[in-house]
Structure formats: C-alpha cells, structure tokens
C-alpha cells in the first residue's frame, strides 16, 4: 500500500535523483503549495503562514485573527481534516527524502576485483564493504526519520482524530513494521540499471546484522508509542487495532504485556464508548460530507455577480446541490443547478424551493449539533486538544458551506 521504503529508492544515484524535468519541478512546487494552503504546513512540518504576518509574531494566529492577513492564515489550513491529503503529503515526503538521501549520501564505487555477495578476503574489499554498509545505513535512517516526521506532523495537525483517521494510524503502523521485513534488491536493481549508463549497475547493499538489530529495537519502541496513542482515539476498526496492540505486547513479554494492557484498557474502552456515542449523534452521511460548497438556496448567481438582489427564488444552491461554479469568482461564471433543477437553468417552483430550503436547514442543524457535541468535550481532553477538536468541526463545516456566511460567523463567535 505504498507504506514501506522501496528498494529502488535506496539504489538511486545523485544524477537520477536530480534528473527531473522543468514540468516535474513545477508540479513539485505546486504540490508543496497545495499542502501549505490546504493543510497549513510546510514540507519540513512547520506551520505555513499565508498572510503578511512577521515571523516575530505569534504563529498561533488563530487565537488573534484581528486582520485580513491573520484571517488568511486561519483559512490556510482549512482542510486539515482530509486524510487523503495527509496520505498524499506523506507519500510526497517519502519521495523527497529518497531523492535527498541519494544526493547527500553517495554510494562509493567498488574497487577493482570486488565481487558482491561473497566473503571478502582482501582488506581493501573488506573496508569498502564496511563503507558501503555505512552509506546505505545512513540512507535508510535518513529516509525513515523524515517519513516518521511526516506521519508525526500529520497526527499533530489533526489527522489523528479526523474522520477516517484509522487509515493513517494503520498506515503508520505498517510503515514501522516494514523496518525489519526482508528486502529483495535484485529486482529493483534491474529496473534502476535501465536508467543508468550502458554497462553500469547499482551496487547492492551487503547484509548488515548490526543495523537490523538496531532497527528492531527502534521498531519496538516506535510501535508501542503508536499503538498506545492510537487506542485512545475513537475511530473505525478500533477493536481490531486494540487486539493488534494486545497481541504485540504479549508477543514480546507476557508479564510486561499484561501490565501494559491493563493500564491502557480503560483508555481504549473510553475511546470505544465515545466512538459509539458519536455515531449516534452524527454521521458523515447525515452531514453530506464531501459536498460541493454551492451558494445558499435562492441565491441567484448571475444576479449576485451583477449586484442585483438575490432574495428571489434562484435556480441553484442548497444542501443537496451538486452544482459546479466558476472558479474565477465566488459568485461569477456559469453554474449548474442542484437537486430539483440540476443543469436546467429554470427557476425553481414554490414546492422545489421550499423542499431545498428544508433540506438545507436540516443539514445545517446537524452540523450545529455536531459542533455542540464536540464543545461538550466528551473525550475529556486538555484545553488545547479540545480547542483543536472544536476548531476542526467548524473547519469541516466551513469547507462544506463556504458560501454560507452564518457558518463563518458561528465559528468566529466560538
């Protein structure tokens, strides 16, 4: 599932890592910019500022958005709840880390007479093999560190408790589990050799038992940390995640595992009860998650663009709408109708108008119910974590109803 460091990424050389075309470089830059705007983070995991805010000012502009620039900074992270974007961010960071390791850590060329995969008799060949181990060791450690940092950034900025958060927790666990899995470099070497000069081939990494043992120890500590944090978050598949953690602890030490399982069992049970309770309060289907942020019911798009009153019955909008609005202007360009008038361009009848108004009212009331539930702090979080949960609920609502001013007002009042 794209969670492990691929063998081919370990065998890259500096020329291959820097051979991107101008178009590829442009796409890389655009993707980084998308992450800055939508997720509110830079590639190094630091918060991304979008307004003209000085670095000497507080980075937490959300607590004091008293200007247009501060408001831009608040908006510049409105999609932190998108697990799909966070997984793409992590994949991008993995590829960037692989290219950086290939440029910064060069693989030494083999000396004359060196034969890989056999016991070396010559002192020069033994020294070269040790240098080769060291280079590949640095590469894999560098890539793992940066990918781990990307996962931690995603969890810190809200992916750990967002909708479908089980995807990132399980992906993180699988990534760490891959540290000790055997790797076959032969097939990858054949693929990489096609991109190298004629007659050249990458030097495969020799066996490194000492590093494998060190990776196993790091893996044990990292997996324990991930499991213990994950079982405290309400999410889909929490029971299976807990069973995996329980089996993990008991497989290493039955006595220690019994103690740790007993310590974390109440936290898991609390998270499980919150997950079930939250599903009774709201569901993604009821909130129409992922809907397009169309204007409110009765908003005449062309009239609004021309400055004409929009109080009359329009031809689009509403909670159930699936319209597409021109990207150049909030209320400009062509638009296609939503439910009841999709693509017809005809005015709504009284019954259609009232039905869409009621649909919109119901959906908005469910979003308000969700925000109200999160404000009660059902997970008994700290003040900072609780504020992050509530802020995320308002951000998701603003993404779905970006053209409804009352949504922004309610979030600002909180």
FENTATA-V852444 format. One record per residue. N is the residue number from 1. SS is DSSP state (alpha for helix, beta for strand, coil for the rest). NEAR is the number of other ideal C-beta (glycine too) atoms within 8 Angstrom. D_LAST is the distance of its C-alpha to the last C-alpha in Angstrom with 2 decimals. Layout:
N_SS_NEAR_D_LAST / N_SS_NEAR_D_LAST
This chain:
1_coil_4_39.65 / 2_coil_4_39.55 / 3_coil_7_38.29 / 4_coil_8_41.40 / 5_coil_11_42.90 / 6_coil_8_45.65 / 7_alpha_11_49.23 / 8_alpha_9_49.57 / 9_alpha_12_46.72 / 10_alpha_15_48.67 / 11_coil_12_51.86 / 12_coil_12_50.59 / 13_coil_11_52.40 / 14_alpha_8_51.12 / 15_alpha_6_52.71 / 16_alpha_11_51.13 / 17_alpha_12_47.67 / 18_coil_8_47.85 / 19_coil_5_49.61 / 20_coil_6_46.62 / 21_coil_5_47.27 / 22_alpha_5_45.48 / 23_alpha_6_43.69 / 24_alpha_8_42.51 / 25_alpha_9_41.30 / 26_alpha_8_39.40 / 27_alpha_8_37.76 / 28_alpha_9_36.83 / 29_alpha_8_35.19 / 30_alpha_8_33.29 / 31_alpha_10_32.09 / 32_alpha_11_30.86 / 33_alpha_8_29.01 / 34_alpha_9_27.38 / 35_alpha_15_26.17 / 36_alpha_13_24.80 / 37_alpha_10_22.88 / 38_alpha_11_21.76 / 39_coil_15_21.42 / 40_coil_11_20.72 / 41_beta_14_23.79 / 42_coil_10_27.30 / 43_coil_9_30.38 / 44_coil_4_30.72 / 45_coil_10_27.31 / 46_coil_6_25.78 / 47_beta_8_22.44 / 48_coil_13_23.23 / 49_coil_10_22.29 / 50_coil_9_22.56 / 51_coil_12_22.05 / 52_coil_4_24.62 / 53_coil_10_23.08 / 54_coil_5_25.81 / 55_coil_5_26.37 / 56_coil_3_26.60 / 57_coil_7_22.93 / 58_coil_6_20.29 / 59_coil_6_19.84 / 60_coil_6_16.23 / 61_alpha_14_15.22 / 62_alpha_8_11.72 / 63_alpha_6_11.05 / 64_alpha_8_12.73 / 65_coil_10_12.77 / 66_coil_4_14.54 / 67_coil_7_17.35 / 68_alpha_6_18.48 / 69_alpha_9_19.83 / 70_alpha_13_16.70 / 71_alpha_10_14.90 / 72_alpha_10_17.92 / 73_alpha_15_17.49 / 74_alpha_10_13.99 / 75_alpha_8_15.53 / 76_coil_12_18.60 / 77_coil_15_17.72 / 78_coil_9_16.11 / 79_coil_10_18.85 / 80_coil_13_18.69 / 81_coil_11_18.75 / 82_coil_10_22.18 / 83_alpha_13_24.87 / 84_alpha_6_27.57 / 85_alpha_12_26.51 / 86_alpha_12_26.40 / 87_alpha_11_29.85 / 88_alpha_9_31.14 / 89_alpha_14_29.83 / 90_alpha_13_31.75 / 91_alpha_9_34.87 / 92_alpha_12_34.79 / 93_alpha_13_34.54 / 94_alpha_14_37.46 / 95_alpha_9_39.59 / 96_alpha_10_38.77 / 97_alpha_12_39.67 / 98_alpha_15_42.94 / 99_alpha_11_43.93 / 100_alpha_11_43.11 / 101_alpha_13_45.16 / 102_alpha_14_48.05 / 103_alpha_9_48.11 / 104_alpha_6_47.62 / 105_coil_10_49.79 / 106_coil_6_53.11 / 107_coil_10_55.39 / 108_coil_8_58.84 / 109_coil_5_61.73 / 110_coil_7_64.28 / 111_coil_8_67.59 / 112_coil_3_70.87 / 113_coil_6_71.94 / 114_coil_9_68.59 / 115_coil_5_68.20 / 116_coil_8_64.75 / 117_coil_5_64.53 / 118_coil_5_67.72 / 119_coil_3_68.58 / 120_coil_8_69.17 / 121_coil_4_72.41 / 122_coil_7_72.27 / 123_alpha_5_70.44 / 124_alpha_7_69.04 / 125_alpha_12_67.65 / 126_alpha_9_66.15 / 127_alpha_8_64.47 / 128_alpha_12_63.15 / 129_alpha_10_61.76 / 130_alpha_8_59.94 / 131_alpha_9_58.51 / 132_alpha_13_57.47 / 133_alpha_12_55.70 / 134_alpha_8_53.88 / 135_alpha_12_52.72 / 136_alpha_12_51.41 / 137_alpha_10_49.84 / 138_alpha_10_47.90 / 139_alpha_12_46.85 / 140_alpha_11_45.51 / 141_alpha_8_43.75 / 142_alpha_13_42.12 / 143_alpha_15_40.91 / 144_alpha_10_39.64 / 145_alpha_8_37.76 / 146_alpha_13_35.95 / 147_alpha_14_35.16 / 148_alpha_11_33.92 / 149_alpha_10_31.67 / 150_alpha_13_30.34 / 151_alpha_13_29.54 / 152_alpha_9_27.85 / 153_alpha_11_25.77 / 154_alpha_13_24.69 / 155_alpha_11_23.81 / 156_alpha_8_21.96 / 157_alpha_11_19.77 / 158_alpha_10_18.72 / 159_alpha_12_21.89 / 160_coil_13_22.70 / 161_coil_10_20.12 / 162_coil_12_19.68 / 163_coil_8_21.46 / 164_coil_7_25.21 / 165_coil_13_24.76 / 166_alpha_11_28.22 / 167_alpha_9_29.79 / 168_alpha_15_28.88 / 169_alpha_14_29.69 / 170_alpha_10_33.06 / 171_alpha_13_33.78 / 172_alpha_11_33.18 / 173_alpha_13_35.54 / 174_alpha_11_38.15 / 175_alpha_12_38.04 / 176_alpha_12_38.82 / 177_alpha_10_41.47 / 178_alpha_10_43.19 / 179_alpha_10_44.05 / 180_alpha_8_47.15 / 181_coil_7_48.21 / 182_coil_3_51.59 / 183_coil_5_51.53 / 184_coil_7_54.30 / 185_alpha_11_54.65 / 186_alpha_7_57.85 / 187_alpha_8_56.33 / 188_alpha_13_53.68 / 189_alpha_13_56.47 / 190_alpha_8_58.37 / 191_alpha_8_55.39 / 192_alpha_13_54.69 / 193_alpha_10_58.41 / 194_coil_6_58.36 / 195_coil_5_56.23 / 196_coil_10_58.44 / 197_coil_4_61.80 / 198_coil_3_64.80 / 199_coil_3_66.20 / 200_coil_6_63.12 / 201_coil_6_60.99 / 202_coil_10_58.14 / 203_coil_9_59.17 / 204_coil_10_57.69 / 205_coil_9_56.13 / 206_coil_9_58.52 / 207_coil_3_57.63 / 208_coil_10_55.60 / 209_alpha_6_55.68 / 210_alpha_6_54.30 / 211_alpha_10_51.15 / 212_alpha_9_50.81 / 213_alpha_8_50.91 / 214_alpha_8_48.33 / 215_alpha_10_46.02 / 216_alpha_10_46.50 / 217_alpha_8_45.43 / 218_alpha_9_42.31 / 219_alpha_12_41.55 / 220_alpha_9_41.81 / 221_alpha_8_39.28 / 222_alpha_10_36.83 / 223_alpha_12_37.05 / 224_alpha_11_36.50 / 225_alpha_8_33.31 / 226_alpha_12_31.98 / 227_alpha_13_32.99 / 228_alpha_11_31.54 / 229_alpha_10_28.10 / 230_alpha_13_28.27 / 231_coil_14_29.24 / 232_coil_10_26.05 / 233_coil_12_23.90 / 234_coil_10_23.81 / 235_coil_12_25.61 / 236_coil_6_28.45 / 237_coil_8_31.81 / 238_alpha_15_30.62 / 239_alpha_7_33.86 / 240_alpha_7_36.00 / 241_alpha_15_34.09 / 242_alpha_10_34.71 / 243_alpha_8_38.35 / 244_alpha_10_38.77 / 245_alpha_14_37.42 / 246_alpha_10_39.71 / 247_alpha_8_42.68 / 248_alpha_11_41.88 / 249_alpha_13_41.98 / 250_alpha_11_45.10 / 251_alpha_6_46.91 / 252_alpha_8_46.91 / 253_coil_7_47.55 / 254_alpha_6_47.86 / 255_alpha_6_47.57 / 256_alpha_9_44.60 / 257_alpha_13_43.00 / 258_alpha_9_43.34 / 259_alpha_8_41.61 / 260_alpha_11_38.68 / 261_alpha_12_38.26 / 262_alpha_7_38.22 / 263_alpha_6_35.60 / 264_alpha_12_33.15 / 265_alpha_8_33.93 / 266_alpha_6_31.42 / 267_alpha_9_28.56 / 268_alpha_12_29.76 / 269_alpha_8_30.07 / 270_alpha_11_26.54 / 271_alpha_15_25.24 / 272_alpha_11_27.59 / 273_alpha_8_26.43 / 274_alpha_11_22.75 / 275_alpha_12_23.97 / 276_alpha_8_25.94 / 277_alpha_9_23.27 / 278_alpha_11_20.70 / 279_alpha_8_23.44 / 280_alpha_5_23.83 / 281_alpha_8_20.22 / 282_coil_10_20.01 / 283_coil_6_22.34 / 284_alpha_7_22.40 / 285_alpha_6_25.04 / 286_alpha_8_23.01 / 287_alpha_12_20.12 / 288_coil_10_22.86 / 289_coil_9_21.84 / 290_coil_5_23.40 / 291_coil_10_23.70 / 292_coil_7_24.37 / 293_coil_8_21.66 / 294_coil_14_23.90 / 295_coil_11_23.19 / 296_coil_9_22.30 / 297_coil_11_25.24 / 298_coil_12_27.56 / 299_coil_13_26.67 / 300_coil_11_30.07 / 301_alpha_15_29.79 / 302_alpha_6_33.00 / 303_alpha_11_32.33 / 304_alpha_12_28.91 / 305_alpha_10_30.65 / 306_alpha_6_33.32 / 307_coil_4_31.10 / 308_coil_7_32.26 / 309_coil_5_30.23 / 310_coil_10_28.68 / 311_coil_4_28.46 / 312_coil_8_31.47 / 313_coil_7_31.74 / 314_coil_15_31.43 / 315_coil_12_32.97 / 316_coil_15_30.09 / 317_coil_14_26.46 / 318_coil_14_24.60 / 319_coil_12_23.05 / 320_coil_11_26.53 / 321_coil_15_27.75 / 322_coil_9_29.32 / 323_coil_13_30.06 / 324_coil_5_30.53 / 325_beta_11_29.54 / 326_coil_8_31.23 / 327_coil_4_29.52 / 328_coil_5_30.68 / 329_coil_7_28.39 / 330_coil_5_25.19 / 331_coil_9_27.22 / 332_coil_8_30.73 / 333_coil_10_33.50 / 334_coil_4_34.76 / 335_beta_12_32.73 / 336_coil_9_33.82 / 337_coil_14_32.72 / 338_coil_14_30.79 / 339_coil_10_31.82 / 340_coil_9_34.58 / 341_coil_14_35.48 / 342_coil_11_35.25 / 343_coil_6_37.30 / 344_coil_7_39.26 / 345_coil_7_37.90 / 346_coil_7_38.84 / 347_coil_7_36.78 / 348_coil_12_35.17 / 349_coil_6_36.97 / 350_alpha_7_35.39 / 351_alpha_6_35.22 / 352_alpha_10_33.72 / 353_alpha_12_31.10 / 354_alpha_8_30.09 / 355_alpha_9_30.13 / 356_alpha_18_27.80 / 357_alpha_11_25.41 / 358_alpha_8_25.41 / 359_alpha_12_24.99 / 360_alpha_14_21.96 / 361_alpha_8_20.43 / 362_alpha_9_21.19 / 363_alpha_13_19.76 / 364_alpha_13_16.41 / 365_alpha_8_16.35 / 366_alpha_11_17.11 / 367_alpha_13_14.27 / 368_alpha_9_11.86 / 369_alpha_10_14.05 / 370_alpha_13_13.76 / 371_alpha_14_9.98 / 372_alpha_8_10.46 / 373_alpha_11_13.40 / 374_alpha_11_11.96 / 375_alpha_8_9.45 / 376_coil_6_12.83 / 377_coil_9_14.10 / 378_coil_9_17.40 / 379_coil_10_18.92 / 380_coil_5_18.68 / 381_coil_8_17.51 / 382_coil_5_17.20 / 383_alpha_6_14.01 / 384_alpha_6_14.31 / 385_alpha_8_15.25 / 386_alpha_11_12.61 / 387_alpha_8_9.85 / 388_alpha_10_12.12 / 389_alpha_13_12.44 / 390_alpha_12_8.89 / 391_alpha_9_8.73 / 392_alpha_13_12.13 / 393_alpha_11_11.44 / 394_alpha_13_9.21 / 395_alpha_14_11.99 / 396_alpha_11_14.65 / 397_alpha_13_13.48 / 398_alpha_12_13.47 / 399_alpha_11_16.92 / 400_alpha_13_18.23 / 401_coil_11_16.95 / 402_coil_8_16.97 / 403_coil_9_18.81 / 404_coil_9_16.58 / 405_alpha_5_14.57 / 406_alpha_7_12.42 / 407_alpha_14_11.03 / 408_alpha_9_10.09 / 409_alpha_8_8.72 / 410_alpha_11_6.41 / 411_alpha_11_5.26 / 412_alpha_6_5.40 / 413_alpha_5_3.79 / 414_coil_8_0.00
